[in-house]
Amino acid sequence: MIRASYSRLLALLALLVAALFTASLLIGPAGVRPGPALAALLGQGDEMLALVMREIRLPRAILGVLVGAALGMSGAVLQGFLRNPLAEPGLIGTSASAALGAVLAIHTGLSLAFPLALPLAALAGALVSVLLVLILAGARGGALALILAGIAISALAGAATSLVLNLSPNPFAANEIIFWTLGSLADRSMLHVWIVLPFLLAGFALLVPITGQLDALTLGEDAAASMGVDLRRLRLLLVAGTAALVGGATAVAGTIGFVGLVVPHVLRHAVGARPSRLLPASALGGAAMVLAADVAVRLILPERDLKLGVLTALVGAPFFLRLILKTRGNAL
């Protein structure tokens, strides 16, 4: 019964992602009917429409799936490892460090001289954050040391980003930095997809094999160690995999918050609170949430370019406040 219910949940989430992916391809300012749009995607019909479908809408839809899946899975992994339903992907400082790398690329003008400098600098920032977190947490540091190291790196990267904004002599660069940090999938190409895809695949490959160990960790670290779980190796794989996913997502989409917090929490009760089942469900749920938000920004204020990260924050912040009130009520 439980296995059948879980399979149905995954099937429903997959159908939802497929429907939203199709909607992302068909909805846009061009106002093209579905038939000609899909035909253009297959290389038939008007050449200009085919260019729009293949070079603008298709990369945006693909990145919506990849970014959402990365954020959803990384949030589920951190919540399982820390045994805290309020943990989220930015906890280990990767997203803030990736954002700092992109901001430096914009500030120094590298993004203008070399268009791919922005995502590559963001990925470099994510890599640096991983090394710093592992060094600060130490070889024997536990979950608390990991959290404190992540908070320190995140605060330092945030302060450095603010300093760059404060000292930027170019108001256009400062404006571009602000808009990039708000998060968006607009104006992305297939080149961005190919740049970030290896990092996301590497992150998925590192995290999927440890799902069983996360199940054992729900019993506590001592119990997991007695069952043969190598906690040091688990932590290393978790940090590296999460950083690859969050760093890659931030590199191409900017900072998109609350997806990794909201999606795993909503789906946790449906999968029996088992991390091995929550990870695939959260990946699909995250993809659905980002695709839905990206479609919504095109419908709500198409002429004002509403940013994706703004909309996810508007949806996620009230949910986070509800969690706080619920937690406080249970404590009383």
MIPATOR-549946 format. One record per residue: x, y, z of N, C-alpha, C in turn; residue number from 1. Coordinates in pm, whole numbers. Layout:
<recs>
[rec [X Y Z] [X Y Z] [X Y Z] NUM]
...
</recs>
This chain:
<recs>
[rec [83 -121 0] [0 0 0] [87 126 0] 1]
[rec [187 128 89] [273 245 98] [353 263 -30] 2]
[rec [406 149 -84] [486 157 -205] [400 204 -323] 3]
[rec [276 154 -330] [187 196 -439] [151 343 -426] 4]
[rec [126 387 -303] [94 528 -281] [213 618 -319] 5]
[rec [334 574 -286] [454 652 -320] [473 657 -471] 6]
[rec [449 546 -538] [462 543 -684] [361 636 -750] 7]
[rec [239 638 -696] [139 730 -750] [179 875 -729] 8]
[rec [237 905 -612] [282 1041 -585] [388 1084 -686] 9]
[rec [486 997 -710] [591 1030 -808] [532 1046 -948] 10]
[rec [437 961 -982] [375 971 -1114] [298 1103 -1129] 11]
[rec [226 1142 -1025] [151 1268 -1029] [246 1387 -1038] 12]
[rec [355 1383 -963] [452 1492 -969] [518 1499 -1106] 13]
[rec [548 1382 -1164] [608 1381 -1298] [512 1437 -1402] 14]
[rec [384 1402 -1391] [284 1457 -1484] [271 1608 -1466] 15]
[rec [277 1654 -1340] [269 1798 -1314] [388 1870 -1376] 16]
[rec [508 1814 -1361] [627 1875 -1421] [616 1878 -1573] 17]
[rec [566 1769 -1633] [550 1765 -1778] [450 1870 -1825] 18]
[rec [340 1886 -1752] [239 1986 -1790] [295 2127 -1777] 19]
[rec [368 2154 -1669] [425 2287 -1651] [538 2314 -1750] 20]
[rec [612 2211 -1786] [717 2226 -1888] [655 2266 -2021] 21]
[rec [543 2201 -2056] [473 2235 -2179] [419 2378 -2173] 22]
[rec [364 2415 -2056] [313 2551 -2040] [425 2654 -2052] 23]
[rec [543 2620 -2000] [656 2711 -2010] [698 2732 -2156] 24]
[rec [685 2628 -2237] [718 2640 -2379] [616 2724 -2455] 25]
[rec [489 2718 -2412] [382 2779 -2491] [345 2920 -2446] 26]
[rec [381 2955 -2323] [339 3085 -2270] [454 3185 -2282] 27]
[rec [422 3300 -2340] [523 3404 -2356] [465 3527 -2423] 28]
[rec [545 3633 -2434] [494 3759 -2491] [458 3749 -2639] 29]
[rec [511 3647 -2709] [483 3637 -2852] [337 3601 -2880] 30]
[rec [271 3534 -2787] [130 3501 -2805] [103 3407 -2921] 31]
[rec [186 3305 -2936] [172 3209 -3046] [81 3095 -3004] 32]
[rec [0 3046 -3097] [-89 2934 -3070] [-7 2806 -3050] 33]
[rec [-60 2710 -2969] [17 2589 -2936] [62 2509 -3057] 34]
[rec [-26 2493 -3158] [10 2412 -3274] [132 2464 -3347] 35]
[rec [131 2589 -3393] [250 2643 -3460] [374 2647 -3371] 36]
[rec [354 2670 -3241] [469 2676 -3150] [538 2541 -3140] 37]
[rec [461 2434 -3122] [521 2301 -3113] [581 2259 -3246] 38]
[rec [516 2298 -3356] [572 2266 -3487] [705 2338 -3508] 39]
[rec [714 2463 -3465] [839 2538 -3476] [949 2475 -3391] 40]
[rec [910 2419 -3275] [1007 2354 -3189] [1069 2233 -3257] 41]
[rec [993 2170 -3344] [1041 2053 -3419] [1107 2092 -3551] 42]
[rec [1123 2223 -3574] [1190 2268 -3694] [1102 2290 -3813] 43]
[rec [972 2299 -3791] [877 2319 -3900] [815 2458 -3889] 44]
[rec [768 2509 -4002] [700 2638 -3999] [795 2755 -4007] 45]
[rec [754 2867 -3945] [826 2993 -3953] [964 2982 -3886] 46]
[rec [1068 3031 -3956] [1203 3022 -3902] [1223 3110 -3779] 47]
[rec [1163 3229 -3779] [1176 3318 -3665] [1113 3258 -3540] 48]
[rec [996 3197 -3558] [930 3131 -3445] [1012 3012 -3396] 49]
[rec [1071 2939 -3489] [1157 2827 -3450] [1276 2876 -3367] 50]
[rec [1330 2992 -3405] [1442 3049 -3329] [1398 3085 -3187] 51]
[rec [1278 3144 -3175] [1226 3181 -3043] [1206 3056 -2958] 52]
[rec [1147 2952 -3015] [1117 2831 -2939] [1244 2759 -2896] 53]
[rec [1340 2747 -2988] [1459 2667 -2960] [1564 2741 -2880] 54]
[rec [1577 2871 -2900] [1685 2946 -2837] [1643 3027 -2716] 55]
[rec [1512 3045 -2695] [1465 3126 -2582] [1379 3042 -2487] 56]
[rec [1271 2986 -2541] [1176 2918 -2452] [1224 2781 -2407] 57]
[rec [1283 2703 -2498] [1329 2569 -2460] [1438 2573 -2354] 58]
[rec [1545 2654 -2367] [1645 2661 -2259] [1586 2707 -2127] 59]
[rec [1491 2802 -2132] [1429 2851 -2009] [1351 2740 -1940] 60]
[rec [1279 2659 -2016] [1202 2551 -1957] [1294 2442 -1901] 61]
[rec [1399 2409 -1976] [1492 2307 -1928] [1560 2352 -1800] 62]
[rec [1604 2477 -1796] [1669 2529 -1674] [1571 2534 -1558] 63]
[rec [1444 2560 -1586] [1345 2557 -1479] [1338 2420 -1413] 64]
[rec [1341 2314 -1493] [1340 2178 -1439] [1468 2150 -1362] 65]
[rec [1583 2183 -1421] [1711 2152 -1358] [1732 2230 -1228] 66]
[rec [1705 2360 -1232] [1724 2443 -1113] [1629 2403 -1002] 67]
[rec [1501 2381 -1036] [1405 2340 -935] [1440 2206 -873] 68]
[rec [1479 2109 -956] [1517 1977 -904] [1639 1987 -814] 69]
[rec [1737 2070 -854] [1857 2086 -773] [1826 2146 -637] 70]
[rec [1746 2251 -634] [1712 2316 -507] [1626 2227 -420] 71]
[rec [1528 2159 -481] [1441 2071 -403] [1517 1956 -340] 72]
[rec [1604 1890 -419] [1679 1777 -365] [1780 1821 -261] 73]
[rec [1851 1930 -284] [1950 1975 -186] [1884 2013 -54] 74]
[rec [1765 2073 -60] [1693 2103 63] [1655 1977 138] 75]
[rec [1607 1875 66] [1569 1749 130] [1689 1680 193] 76]
[rec [1805 1685 125] [1926 1622 177] [1970 1689 306] 77]
[rec [1973 1822 308] [2017 1893 429] [1920 1872 544] 78]
[rec [1791 1872 515] [1694 1847 621] [1708 1706 677] 79]
[rec [1740 1608 590] [1760 1472 638] [1888 1458 718] 80]
[rec [1995 1521 673] [2122 1510 743] [2118 1579 879] 81]
[rec [2061 1698 883] [2056 1775 1006] [1937 1738 1094] 82]
[rec [1846 1657 1037] [1723 1616 1108] [1647 1740 1156] 83]
[rec [1638 1836 1065] [1572 1963 1095] [1489 2003 974] 84]
[rec [1355 2007 988] [1270 2040 873] [1280 2186 828] 85]
[rec [1354 2269 901] [1368 2410 864] [1501 2439 796] 86]
[rec [1583 2335 771] [1708 2356 700] [1680 2382 553] 87]
[rec [1767 2460 491] [1749 2494 349] [1885 2502 280] 88]
[rec [1887 2498 144] [2014 2484 73] [2117 2591 100] 89]
[rec [2076 2713 132] [2172 2820 156] [2243 2809 290] 90]
[rec [2213 2705 368] [2265 2695 503] [2417 2679 506] 91]
[rec [2475 2615 406] [2619 2592 408] [2696 2700 331] 92]
[rec [2626 2808 293] [2693 2924 236] [2723 2916 87] 93]
[rec [2680 2810 20] [2713 2794 -122] [2645 2898 -210] 94]
[rec [2516 2921 -186] [2443 3015 -271] [2497 3157 -256] 95]
[rec [2528 3198 -133] [2584 3333 -113] [2720 3347 -177] 96]
[rec [2802 3241 -171] [2936 3247 -231] [2927 3246 -383] 97]
[rec [2834 3167 -438] [2815 3168 -583] [2767 3304 -631] 98]
[rec [2677 3364 -554] [2630 3498 -589] [2743 3599 -584] 99]
[rec [2832 3586 -486] [2947 3677 -477] [3037 3662 -599] 100]
[rec [3061 3539 -643] [3143 3519 -762] [3083 3586 -884] 101]
[rec [2950 3573 -901] [2884 3637 -1014] [2889 3789 -1002] 102]
[rec [2869 3840 -882] [2874 3985 -860] [3012 4041 -894] 103]
[rec [3117 3971 -857] [3253 4016 -891] [3275 4016 -1042] 104]
[rec [3216 3916 -1111] [3229 3913 -1256] [3160 4034 -1320] 105]
[rec [3046 4073 -1266] [2976 4191 -1318] [3052 4318 -1283] 106]
[rec [3099 4327 -1159] [3167 4449 -1112] [3296 4475 -1187] 107]
[rec [3371 4370 -1217] [3499 4387 -1285] [3485 4401 -1436] 108]
[rec [3366 4379 -1487] [3345 4390 -1631] [3373 4263 -1708] 109]
[rec [3408 4154 -1637] [3436 4028 -1706] [3313 3974 -1777] 110]
[rec [3196 3998 -1720] [3073 3946 -1781] [3044 4013 -1915] 111]
[rec [3095 4135 -1935] [3078 4203 -2063] [3182 4158 -2165] 112]
[rec [3304 4137 -2117] [3410 4094 -2208] [3396 3949 -2248] 113]
[rec [3343 3868 -2155] [3330 3724 -2178] [3196 3681 -2121] 114]
[rec [3094 3659 -2203] [2958 3635 -2154] [2947 3518 -2056] 115]
[rec [3031 3416 -2072] [3024 3301 -1983] [3100 3322 -1853] 116]
[rec [3161 3439 -1837] [3236 3466 -1714] [3145 3465 -1592] 117]
[rec [3019 3510 -1608] [2928 3519 -1494] [2897 3381 -1435] 118]
[rec [2846 3284 -1513] [2820 3152 -1453] [2946 3081 -1408] 119]
[rec [3058 3100 -1480] [3181 3034 -1439] [3234 3093 -1308] 120]
[rec [3223 3225 -1291] [3266 3288 -1166] [3177 3243 -1051] 121]
[rec [3048 3227 -1078] [2957 3178 -973] [2993 3036 -931] 122]
[rec [3025 2952 -1026] [3066 2815 -994] [3198 2815 -916] 123]
[rec [3289 2906 -952] [3414 2916 -877] [3388 2959 -733] 124]
[rec [3295 3054 -713] [3259 3095 -579] [3201 2980 -498] 125]
[rec [3118 2897 -561] [3061 2781 -491] [3171 2682 -451] 126]
[rec [3269 2661 -539] [3379 2570 -508] [3462 2621 -390] 127]
[rec [3488 2750 -388] [3564 2808 -277] [3488 2790 -146] 128]
[rec [3356 2808 -150] [3277 2793 -28] [3285 2650 26] 129]
[rec [3286 2551 -63] [3297 2412 -19] [3428 2389 55] 130]
[rec [3536 2437 -4] [3667 2418 58] [3674 2487 194] 131]
[rec [3620 2609 202] [3625 2683 329] [3538 2617 436] 132]
[rec [3420 2568 396] [3333 2502 493] [3398 2376 548] 133]
[rec [3458 2297 460] [3524 2174 506] [3644 2204 594] 134]
[rec [3717 2310 562] [3833 2347 645] [3785 2398 782] 135]
[rec [3684 2484 782] [3636 2540 909] [3569 2435 996] 136]
[rec [3491 2346 934] [3421 2244 1013] [3517 2142 1069] 137]
[rec [3630 2119 1002] [3728 2024 1052] [3693 1881 1015] 138]
[rec [3792 1796 1025] [3774 1655 987] [3677 1583 1078] 139]
[rec [3671 1620 1204] [3586 1551 1300] [3463 1632 1341] 140]
[rec [3444 1747 1276] [3330 1830 1312] [3198 1765 1275] 141]
[rec [3099 1784 1359] [2968 1726 1335] [2876 1823 1263] 142]
[rec [2746 1796 1278] [2646 1878 1210] [2651 2023 1258] 143]
[rec [2672 2043 1389] [2675 2179 1443] [2791 2259 1384] 144]
[rec [2909 2196 1376] [3025 2265 1317] [2999 2299 1171] 145]
[rec [2931 2210 1100] [2898 2235 959] [2805 2355 946] 146]
[rec [2705 2361 1033] [2609 2472 1030] [2679 2604 1061] 147]
[rec [2761 2606 1166] [2830 2729 1205] [2926 2776 1096] 148]
[rec [2997 2681 1033] [3087 2717 924] [3009 2774 806] 149]
[rec [2896 2713 774] [2813 2761 664] [2758 2901 691] 150]
[rec [2714 2924 814] [2662 3056 849] [2772 3162 838] 151]
[rec [2893 3126 883] [3004 3221 876] [3038 3254 731] 152]
[rec [3045 3151 646] [3077 3174 504] [2967 3255 438] 153]
[rec [2842 3223 469] [2730 3295 409] [2730 3442 451] 154]
[rec [2757 3469 579] [2762 3607 627] [2878 3683 562] 155]
[rec [2993 3619 549] [3109 3683 489] [3084 3714 341] 156]
[rec [3025 3618 269] [2995 3640 127] [2890 3748 109] 157]
[rec [2789 3749 196] [2687 3854 189] [2745 3992 215] 158]
[rec [2835 4000 314] [2899 4129 344] [2987 4174 228] 159]
[rec [3058 4081 166] [3142 4117 51] [3057 4163 -67] 160]
[rec [2943 4099 -88] [2853 4143 -195] [2802 4284 -169] 161]
[rec [2765 4311 -46] [2720 4446 -11] [2831 4548 -29] 162]
[rec [2954 4510 5] [3068 4601 -11] [3091 4633 -159] 163]
[rec [3079 4531 -245] [3096 4555 -389] [2990 4652 -439] 164]
[rec [2866 4633 -395] [2758 4725 -434] [2785 4866 -384] 165]
[rec [2834 4875 -261] [2861 5006 -200] [2973 5082 -271] 166]
[rec [3073 5009 -318] [3190 5073 -380] [3181 5080 -532] 167]
[rec [3075 5026 -590] [3066 5023 -735] [3050 5164 -791] 168]
[rec [3142 5210 -875] [3131 5345 -931] [3034 5352 -1049] 169]
[rec [2996 5237 -1099] [2911 5233 -1217] [2768 5199 -1176] 170]
[rec [2674 5294 -1186] [2536 5266 -1144] [2469 5158 -1230] 171]
[rec [2512 5145 -1355] [2454 5041 -1441] [2498 4902 -1394] 172]
[rec [2624 4890 -1353] [2672 4762 -1300] [2602 4728 -1170] 173]
[rec [2585 4830 -1083] [2514 4806 -958] [2370 4762 -983] 174]
[rec [2306 4824 -1080] [2170 4785 -1113] [2164 4643 -1167] 175]
[rec [2261 4605 -1249] [2266 4469 -1303] [2289 4368 -1191] 176]
[rec [2374 4404 -1095] [2401 4315 -982] [2273 4291 -902] 177]
[rec [2201 4398 -875] [2078 4386 -796] [1977 4298 -867] 178]
[rec [1959 4321 -998] [1862 4242 -1072] [1904 4096 -1082] 179]
[rec [2035 4070 -1095] [2080 3932 -1105] [2057 3857 -973] 180]
[rec [2082 3923 -862] [2065 3856 -733] [1918 3828 -702] 181]
[rec [1824 3891 -772] [1683 3864 -749] [1640 3731 -809] 182]
[rec [1717 3675 -899] [1686 3544 -956] [1594 3550 -1075] 183]
[rec [1634 3485 -1185] [1553 3484 -1305] [1605 3377 -1401] 184]
[rec [1514 3329 -1487] [1553 3236 -1593] [1545 3301 -1730] 185]
[rec [1515 3430 -1734] [1502 3500 -1861] [1639 3518 -1927] 186]
[rec [1637 3523 -2060] [1757 3551 -2140] [1867 3446 -2120] 187]
[rec [1828 3324 -2096] [1925 3215 -2087] [1923 3136 -2218] 188]
[rec [2035 3076 -2252] [2046 3003 -2378] [2084 2858 -2351] 189]
[rec [2088 2778 -2457] [2128 2639 -2442] [2272 2629 -2395] 190]
[rec [2353 2731 -2421] [2491 2730 -2373] [2495 2727 -2220] 191]
[rec [2404 2801 -2155] [2395 2796 -2009] [2357 2656 -1961] 192]
[rec [2268 2592 -2036] [2227 2456 -1999] [2347 2362 -2003] 193]
[rec [2427 2369 -2110] [2541 2278 -2122] [2650 2310 -2021] 194]
[rec [2662 2437 -1979] [2763 2473 -1880] [2728 2415 -1744] 195]
[rec [2603 2426 -1705] [2564 2388 -1570] [2528 2240 -1558] 196]
[rec [2494 2176 -1670] [2448 2037 -1664] [2548 1942 -1600] 197]
[rec [2678 1948 -1634] [2773 1855 -1569] [2778 1871 -1418] 198]
[rec [2768 1992 -1367] [2773 2014 -1222] [2648 1958 -1154] 199]
[rec [2533 1979 -1218] [2410 1927 -1160] [2407 1774 -1164] 200]
[rec [2453 1715 -1273] [2458 1569 -1281] [2555 1513 -1178] 201]
[rec [2667 1583 -1157] [2762 1539 -1055] [2700 1547 -916] 202]
[rec [2625 1654 -890] [2558 1666 -761] [2456 1556 -738] 203]
[rec [2375 1527 -840] [2278 1418 -827] [2349 1285 -805] 204]
[rec [2460 1263 -878] [2533 1136 -866] [2594 1119 -727] 205]
[rec [2633 1229 -662] [2690 1221 -528] [2583 1198 -421] 206]
[rec [2465 1254 -441] [2363 1251 -337] [2271 1128 -342] 207]
[rec [2242 1081 -461] [2149 968 -471] [2199 844 -396] 208]
[rec [2329 806 -404] [2373 685 -335] [2368 693 -182] 209]
[rec [2357 811 -124] [2361 822 22] [2223 826 84] 210]
[rec [2119 804 4] [1983 813 59] [1959 710 168] 211]
[rec [2011 588 150] [1993 486 252] [2063 522 381] 212]
[rec [2180 586 372] [2251 629 491] [2175 739 564] 213]
[rec [2107 825 489] [2025 929 552] [1907 866 626] 214]
[rec [1852 756 574] [1747 685 646] [1799 635 780] 215]
[rec [1919 579 778] [1979 530 904] [2006 645 1000] 216]
[rec [2039 761 947] [2073 876 1031] [1951 929 1106] 217]
[rec [1830 900 1058] [1711 944 1130] [1703 882 1270] 218]
[rec [1774 771 1292] [1777 707 1424] [1879 771 1518] 219]
[rec [1959 864 1466] [2063 928 1545] [2201 892 1495] 220]
[rec [2300 975 1523] [2435 952 1472] [2497 826 1530] 221]
[rec [2476 800 1658] [2534 680 1720] [2475 554 1659] 222]
[rec [2343 554 1641] [2278 437 1582] [2323 418 1438] 223]
[rec [2336 527 1363] [2381 517 1224] [2523 464 1216] 224]
[rec [2611 512 1306] [2749 464 1308] [2755 315 1340] 225]
[rec [2669 269 1433] [2666 127 1468] [2615 41 1353] 226]
[rec [2542 103 1258] [2491 31 1141] [2589 36 1024] 227]
[rec [2709 91 1048] [2812 92 946] [2821 218 863] 228]
[rec [2750 326 902] [2753 450 827] [2879 529 864] 229]
[rec [2958 563 764] [3078 645 785] [3034 792 782] 230]
[rec [3022 852 900] [2968 987 909] [3058 1091 842] 231]
[rec [3190 1073 850] [3281 1168 786] [3266 1163 634] 232]
[rec [3258 1043 578] [3240 1030 433] [3104 1082 391] 233]
[rec [3002 1053 473] [2868 1101 443] [2863 1253 438] 234]
[rec [2928 1317 534] [2928 1463 538] [3001 1520 417] 235]
[rec [3113 1458 378] [3189 1506 263] [3106 1496 134] 236]
[rec [3039 1381 114] [2956 1364 -4] [2839 1461 -3] 237]
[rec [2783 1483 115] [2668 1574 126] [2708 1717 92] 238]
[rec [2818 1764 148] [2861 1901 122] [2897 1919 -24] 239]
[rec [2972 1824 -81] [3013 1835 -220] [2893 1829 -314] 240]
[rec [2801 1734 -290] [2685 1721 -376] [2592 1839 -368] 241]
[rec [2567 1886 -246] [2479 2003 -229] [2540 2127 -291] 242]
[rec [2671 2144 -274] [2737 2261 -332] [2731 2258 -484] 243]
[rec [2747 2139 -544] [2738 2129 -689] [2599 2166 -739] 244]
[rec [2496 2120 -668] [2359 2151 -708] [2325 2299 -687] 245]
[rec [2350 2349 -567] [2314 2487 -536] [2402 2585 -612] 246]
[rec [2531 2555 -622] [2621 2642 -697] [2584 2648 -844] 247]
[rec [2552 2533 -902] [2511 2532 -1041] [2381 2607 -1064] 248]
[rec [2284 2585 -976] [2155 2654 -990] [2172 2805 -976] 249]
[rec [2252 2848 -879] [2274 2992 -858] [2353 3052 -974] 250]
[rec [2442 2974 -1034] [2525 3025 -1143] [2442 3068 -1263] 251]
[rec [2334 2996 -1290] [2255 3028 -1410] [2126 3104 -1380] 252]
[rec [2079 3098 -1257] [1949 3159 -1226] [1954 3265 -1119] 253]
[rec [2068 3291 -1059] [2072 3386 -949] [2020 3321 -821] 254]
[rec [1988 3403 -723] [1943 3353 -594] [1792 3332 -595] 255]
[rec [1750 3207 -581] [1608 3172 -575] [1585 3103 -441] 256]
[rec [1516 3170 -352] [1499 3118 -218] [1371 3041 -196] 257]
[rec [1367 2971 -83] [1250 2903 -28] [1209 2776 -101] 258]
[rec [1260 2749 -221] [1222 2625 -290] [1271 2504 -211] 259]
[rec [1397 2508 -168] [1452 2396 -93] [1398 2383 47] 260]
[rec [1330 2483 97] [1266 2476 228] [1122 2429 218] 261]
[rec [1047 2490 128] [903 2465 120] [873 2327 64] 262]
[rec [935 2291 -47] [899 2167 -117] [922 2043 -31] 263]
[rec [1042 2021 29] [1058 1901 112] [963 1898 231] 264]
[rec [934 2014 288] [846 2016 404] [702 1978 365] 265]
[rec [656 2025 249] [521 1992 204] [508 1843 173] 266]
[rec [614 1784 117] [605 1645 72] [645 1544 180] 267]
[rec [699 1591 291] [752 1498 391] [647 1401 443] 268]
[rec [530 1449 477] [427 1361 532] [375 1262 428] 269]
[rec [380 1300 302] [330 1212 196] [422 1094 170] 270]
[rec [549 1105 208] [644 996 183] [685 925 312] 271]
[rec [620 955 423] [652 890 548] [779 939 613] 272]
[rec [823 1059 579] [941 1124 640] [1069 1045 619] 273]
[rec [1075 960 515] [1197 885 484] [1279 962 380] 274]
[rec [1404 998 413] [1486 1075 318] [1503 1006 183] 275]
[rec [1513 871 182] [1533 800 56] [1415 819 -38] 276]
[rec [1296 841 16] [1179 867 -67] [1156 1017 -87] 277]
[rec [1201 1095 9] [1179 1239 0] [1265 1303 -109] 278]
[rec [1385 1250 -133] [1475 1313 -231] [1417 1314 -372] 279]
[rec [1374 1198 -427] [1316 1203 -562] [1189 1288 -569] 280]
[rec [1104 1277 -466] [982 1356 -464] [1012 1505 -457] 281]
[rec [1112 1544 -379] [1148 1685 -367] [1210 1738 -496] 282]
[rec [1285 1653 -567] [1341 1696 -695] [1229 1728 -794] 283]
[rec [1129 1640 -802] [1015 1666 -891] [933 1785 -842] 284]
[rec [911 1792 -711] [835 1904 -656] [904 2037 -675] 285]
[rec [1037 2039 -659] [1112 2162 -682] [1105 2206 -827] 286]
[rec [1116 2110 -919] [1104 2143 -1061] [967 2201 -1091] 287]
[rec [862 2142 -1032] [726 2192 -1055] [709 2333 -999] 288]
[rec [766 2360 -880] [750 2491 -818] [820 2600 -899] 289]
[rec [943 2572 -945] [1017 2672 -1022] [951 2696 -1157] 290]
[rec [907 2590 -1223] [838 2606 -1351] [709 2687 -1334] 291]
[rec [632 2655 -1229] [507 2728 -1205] [535 2875 -1176] 292]
[rec [637 2903 -1096] [670 3042 -1065] [719 3115 -1190] 293]
[rec [796 3046 -1275] [847 3111 -1396] [734 3141 -1494] 294]
[rec [635 3051 -1502] [517 3079 -1586] [438 3195 -1526] 295]
[rec [428 3199 -1394] [350 3304 -1328] [410 3442 -1351] 296]
[rec [544 3453 -1348] [604 3586 -1367] [578 3639 -1508] 297]
[rec [556 3551 -1603] [524 3594 -1739] [378 3637 -1752] 298]
[rec [294 3588 -1662] [152 3620 -1670] [113 3738 -1582] 299]
[rec [179 3754 -1467] [138 3857 -1371] [176 3996 -1420] 300]
[rec [308 4017 -1446] [355 4148 -1492] [450 4126 -1609] 301]
[rec [398 4089 -1725] [488 4058 -1838] [568 4178 -1886] 302]
[rec [514 4298 -1869] [584 4416 -1919] [685 4471 -1819] 303]
[rec [684 4424 -1693] [773 4479 -1590] [886 4382 -1552] 304]
[rec [891 4264 -1611] [997 4166 -1584] [1006 4134 -1434] 305]
[rec [896 4085 -1379] [896 4041 -1240] [995 3926 -1224] 306]
[rec [1081 3935 -1123] [1187 3837 -1105] [1137 3711 -1034] 307]
[rec [1194 3599 -1076] [1153 3470 -1024] [1177 3458 -873] 308]
[rec [1295 3504 -828] [1326 3495 -686] [1233 3578 -599] 309]
[rec [1183 3689 -654] [1088 3772 -580] [958 3696 -557] 310]
[rec [910 3628 -661] [784 3555 -648] [797 3436 -554] 311]
[rec [905 3361 -562] [921 3247 -471] [934 3295 -326] 312]
[rec [995 3412 -305] [1003 3466 -169] [866 3509 -119] 313]
[rec [785 3570 -207] [650 3610 -168] [564 3490 -131] 314]
[rec [586 3378 -198] [512 3256 -167] [571 3185 -46] 315]
[rec [704 3182 -37] [770 3104 66] [772 3170 203] 316]
[rec [783 3303 208] [792 3370 338] [670 3347 426] 317]
[rec [546 3361 374] [430 3330 459] [428 3185 506] 318]
[rec [474 3094 418] [480 2953 458] [580 2935 572] 319]
[rec [692 3004 565] [793 2996 670] [739 3051 802] 320]
[rec [665 3161 794] [604 3217 915] [502 3121 975] 321]
[rec [429 3051 888] [333 2951 937] [405 2838 1010] 322]
[rec [521 2797 959] [598 2693 1026] [644 2739 1164] 323]
[rec [686 2866 1171] [731 2921 1301] [616 2919 1402] 324]
[rec [500 2965 1358] [384 2967 1449] [343 2827 1490] 325]
[rec [350 2733 1396] [315 2595 1427] [412 2535 1527] 326]
[rec [542 2564 1506] [643 2513 1598] [627 2573 1736] 327]
[rec [596 2703 1741] [577 2767 1871] [454 2712 1941] 328]
[rec [348 2682 1863] [228 2625 1922] [253 2486 1980] 329]
[rec [336 2405 1909] [367 2271 1960] [452 2279 2086] 330]
[rec [539 2383 2092] [624 2397 2210] [543 2434 2332] 331]
[rec [434 2510 2310] [349 2547 2423] [263 2430 2468] 332]
</recs>
